[in-house]
Amino acid sequence: MTLAASDLCVALDNRVVVTDVTVELRGRELTAVLGPNGAGKSTFLRALAGLLPPARGRVTLEGKSIGDWDKSRLARHIGFLPQQRIIHWPLTVERTVGLGRMPYNDAATTGRSAVESAMTDMDVSQFRSRPVTDLSGGELARVLLARVLAQETAILLADEPAAGLDPAHQLTLLNRFAALAKSGRTVAIAMHDLSLAARYCQRIILLKNGRVLADGTPDTVLTTQLLRTAFGIDAAIAKIDGMPVVLPVGLC
Amino acid sequence: MIGRHRTEMLLACGLIVCFAASLATGPAGFGFPGGADAGWLIFSEIRLPRAILGALIGAALGLCGAALQGYLRNPLAEPGLLGVTGGASLGAVIAIHSGATALFALALPLGGLLGAAIATASVLLLAGSRSGPVTLILAGVAISSLAGALTTLALNLSPNPFAAVEMVFWLLGSLNDRSLVHVWIASPLIVAGCAILLTLRRELDALSLGDDVAANLGLDLAKVRLKVVAGTALAIGAATSVAGSIGFVGLVVPHLLRRFAENEPGRLLVMSALGGAILVVTADLILRLLSPAGDLKLGVLTALIGAPFFLWLVVKTRQEIGP
């Protein structure tokens, strides 16, 4: 499925946070949305998910404006994982992941296996009966990821999903996202780890001050010049065992 | 299936027992003494309306408390938070103050319903169409405070001491002297309000993960908000209009039952409705036996139960989070 933004402007409290963004997210592509704090990554992803109305421009899914989609049908196409890990009540892990099946009304059969599969993928099956409020930050992050995986959408938008995860679970997560993209899904994730972005993503959208500074393959976007402009850092870019490594070495 | 719904089934059985006890017991004794005619009169004119209203009002209070706690994601939310109770109380007090109740007995519940409707419309208008839970709480508290101030003004300016006493007694909440007419006035609205709230089970569960996740799961947040307000307004407006203000039930019952619902706000709805009904029917039955003349009011008894519960909650919370 194709999710596109054209001339997208999004405002929060009358302050324009995303300005004139035109991108098209395609299937079979794992896209990283990078940028410094306050660049507009979260707002951009929320607008793409249809959670924020554009102040100008439009977001379309399969050519149809996202606001015109039926909300339940849209929920079967776009899964969104927010940056804030909000839990208001101590639901069990299993129930929390099970909420991902809400758009389908299929708790008995397909839903059951989707929930089990998502819990296994995110390595949370072993504490399925525990209240989510009793989990560590990393465990909770994995449970919430499992919830969005159980939603089984063609498009997955995740806002800093790797934050708080240990290195093993970060790699598991990125491998899972890469596999989803390879299977035909459209996956876009906001993240800060430049090396993981370079290693796993086919495409990188670099934002600064709400605008697209660069959009392309990791080789073309993760350059010393663009990283200096976006983040104000000097970075060393190398390859170790054939894998790209981007190391911030100092402030400009 | 039965295992998962065991608590609901136990509560339903408990309600049937309490309801039957309420029908069979009163100041005249157990059963229906005084011959067939007198017994039938006691049953149909006194005990049946009280038992039905007690069950309906208790269910409304418990259910609305659970729905509001789930929607506002605040364990301290209770049905009076949206200003409906305050509005209905003000409407009823104005009906007494203006002398309308002397001319037309049903002016009291109808005044309450009108007050509840005006308060609900004011809260919605004040909160705006796109507001979130916090703005809704603020608007509810503002309208509730205004209604409370106007109620005390009406008491202050009461035309005579008897009217003042009538207003105060009504505000304390009671099922004394309620007839089947009151049942016919309140029950359709309470049932409609409860039915609306019971459609929100999955929505309240989804809101546990925040507004963004709930919206991403396909929820229309504006529609959910409207259903919560409309359901609460209908059920609590009608309940307060016929029985006055009965506090603490909507706060205490969901708290007590939350762990049996595995903290699922949606599952808590039915349990709280049943639990609220049991509490109010039982409290009314105790009152009838302890205070046959109706000196002790239902709202006072529920408050006497509720306040110690709060104290227990403070002690428990302190033990859990430390000094």
Interface residues (C-beta under 8 A of the other chain):
Chain A: R46 A49 G50 L51 K71 S72 R73 L74 A75 R76 I78 G79 F80 P82 Q84 I86 I87 H88 W89 P90 L91 T92 R95 T96 L99 G100 M102 P103 P131 L144 R147 Q151
Chain B: G70 R73 R202 D205 A206 L207 S208 L209 G210 D212 V213 A215 N216 L217 G218 L219 D220 E262 N263 E264 P265
